[in-house]
Amino acid sequence: MTQGHGSTVDGVLRRSARRTPARTAVEYGERTWTYGELDDAVSRAAALLLAEGLEPGDRVAAYGHNSDAYLIAFLACARAGLVHVPVNQNLTGDDLAYLVGQSGSTLVLTDPDLAGRLPGGARILPLRDAGDSLLARLADTPVYEGPEPRTEDLVQLLYTSGTTALPKGAMMTHRALVHEYLSAITALDLSAGDRPAHALPLYHSAQMHVFLLPYLTVGATSVILDAPDGDRLFDLIEAGRVDSLFAPPTVWIGLANRPDFATRDLGGLRKAYYGASIMPVPVLRRLRDRLPGLALYNCFGQSEIGPLATVLAPDEHEGRLDSCGRTVLFVDARVVDEDGEDVPDGTPGEIVYRSPQLCEGYWEKPEETAAAFRDGWFHSGDLAVRDADGYLTIVDRVKDAINSGGVLVASRQVEDALYTHEAVAEAAVIGLPDERWVEAVTAVVVSRGEVTEDELIAHAREKLSPFKAPKRVLFVDELPRNASGKILKRELRDRFTSRP
């Protein structure tokens, strides 16, 4: 093998395998992989992919469920110089065809139960559960001995969640992701002694790049789960097999609302990480009250930066529960106005970033790339307030701020007020067209008890200035979300705009 600098995504596994080859790296179901076995499997899978006729730089879509095979396939793409394209396994129809087609993927790695959803003509290789699958063929495949990829080579197209527009493929290099792994390790206190569970989808950048790959970098033992099932998670915690968990607020809300949350022995959970969307402050307080010894970390960022940009550490929560913390090791950030000028501390503005973690732009979207990268900074689309100590608080997405009577209202503040009502299970606040107000502040609520629209509006008025309180409350059975837990407010606006 031609030796390079080793600053590659697959290189972090190679180093851990040489350092602790016999330590358990990954558990999935009944299968267990030591670091040495995992590294060997990745090399064989890399050789297998190239034997399929692929060449370095080719895009390979991954459309599968969480599994050890999914992880091995990603690392094998990295080692072989291929560009991995993770695809939400819940996508179907035109949405699925768009990602496979727009990325130009020449092969799709998939699970057999998903293969039938793929567009006609797609070339398929099963990941597992089939005799000709990638996992089944590893034993008969020689170890890859080709050249290492370069640190500046593309390793993944991370598609944005598409909450406001068509998804865009953020072009991530080996260098960008390795820098992001180091930022995650230092900011989140990841160590070889941790026992993390990885229950969120591995196609999502947060679970893969903020937790699973950084944990492989430090040599921890990771448990990969099919989904964030509360029964399974609570059993693993009580058995002492898991002491660290990342989940978006929607999952933490579900766990905190379980009847057995107050009775199960969950003291073994030492670290709780939350992110991907805003955590309601009342829910955060409920978690802290139930598990006072739990170290809570707020993780914030977006796909384009790998995705971790800021962290609020456990000792920083007091007095700033609504903050997303300060920038991580390799991220520089500013808060600016529409002209790109810094705004005073305490004044809302857009966060812009400069970092070696940033993507190289959007795949085959030069206009969108030029719009996002201006004057040497990446424009995030997030509205935030910075304080004198450098702590950032997300106010809203630029496109989600509500123009009510000429005054901008942050949806998060209204949502936090609604969450203090005991009958509100979930809430999303949007602006709907209104002849008088331009946009009327409108709350879309999932209730867990009897409550009326008038009662919730009155409750919000007790917590907020009158102009911020909802003008309307709409009740639904569930809120639309993407797989990372983000509420699809665009879908809510489209659904209710035509209603009287």
C-alpha positions, 0 to 999 in steps of 0.5 A: 500500500502506498502510504500517505499522511493518514489524515483520512476517515478510514485512517482513524479506524486503522490507528485504533486497530493498531493501538488496541486490535483486541478491544471490542469496537462495535456490537450489533445484534449478535455480532461483535467486531474487535478493532482488528476485525473491523479494520480487516473487514473494511479493507476487504469491503474496499477491495470488493467495491473496486472489484465491482468496477468502481473507480476512485471518485465514483459516488456510491449511494447507501440506502439501508437501515442501521447495522454493522454492515452500513458502517463497514460499507461507509469506511470501505468507500472512504478507504477505496477513494469512493464518495459515499452518499447516505440516503434517508431510508424513509425516502421513496418515489421522486424524493429517493430518485432525486438523491440517487440521480442528482448525486450521480451514484453508480451503485446503491448499497441497500438492504433487501427489504428496501431494494424494491423502492429504488428507481428502475435501472439502479445498480444494487449491491445488498448490504446484508441478509442475502447470500451475495451481500457485501457482508456475506462476501467479505471472507472470500475477498482479499484485503485492499492494498491500493493507495490511500486517498488524499486528505483533500479528496471528497469522501461523502456528499452530505445532503441537507435535510431539505426543510426549506428547499430541495436537498443539497449535497454538501461536499465533504473531504477527508480533511473536513471530517477528521477535523470535525472528529477532533472537535467532537472528541474535545468538546463532548469529552468522548473517551475510550471508557465510554459505552455509547449507544448509537440509535439514530439513523447512521445516514444522518451526519450527527449520529455518524460523524459527531458520535460513532466515528469519533468514538472509533477514533478514541477506541470506545466500544459502540453499540449500534441499535436499529432505532431509539426504542425506549424499552431496549435503551432502558434495558441496556442502561440498567444492565450497565452496557450503555452509559452514553446516548445522543438523541434529538429532542423529539426522542428525549421528549418521548423517553421523558413522557414514558410512564416508566421513566420515573421508575426504571433504574437509569442512574447508569446513564452518565452522558446525555447529548441532545441536538439536531433541533431545539430542545424545549427548556421545560423538557430539559428541566424535566430531564435534569430533575429526574436524573440530577447526576446526568451530564447534559451536552447541547450539540448544534450545527448543520450538515455543511460543517460536518455537522458540529459547530457549537456545544454547551457543556454540562457545567455551562447549562446553569442560567443559560438552558436555552443556549447552544454554547460556544464554538468547538475547537476548529470553528470560528463564528460571527453574528452579522446583519444583512450587510455582513457586518457584526451586530452588537452582543445581544442583537439577533443576526445570522451566524456565519462560519469559517472552519476547516470542517466546512464542506467544499460547496454543494454538489453540482449547484454553483449558484447555491454555493455562491449564495452560501459562501460569501466574503470568505464566510459560510452563511448558515441561515440561522438567526442567533444572539451572542453574549459577551462571553461568546455563548450563542442562543439560536433565535430561529431559522432566518426563514422561520422568523415570523413577521407579525405586524412588521415586528419579527417574532422568534418561533422558539420563544413562543414554543417554549411558553407553550411547553410550560402548559401541562397539556402540551406534548409538542408544539410548533409555531409558524407564521400564516398569511394574514391581511392585518398582521402580514403573518399571524403567529400560529401554534400547531399543537399535539396535546396530551390532555383536554385543552382549548385554543382559548386556554393556550392563547391565554396561557401564552399571553401570561408568559409573553408580550401580547404581540408574540402570543399566538393568534390561532392554535391548531391541533394535530395528532402529530407534527411532520418531521424529517428522520433527524427529528427536525419539524418540517415547518414548511409542510405545516405552512403549506398544509394550513395556509389555505385554511380559513 
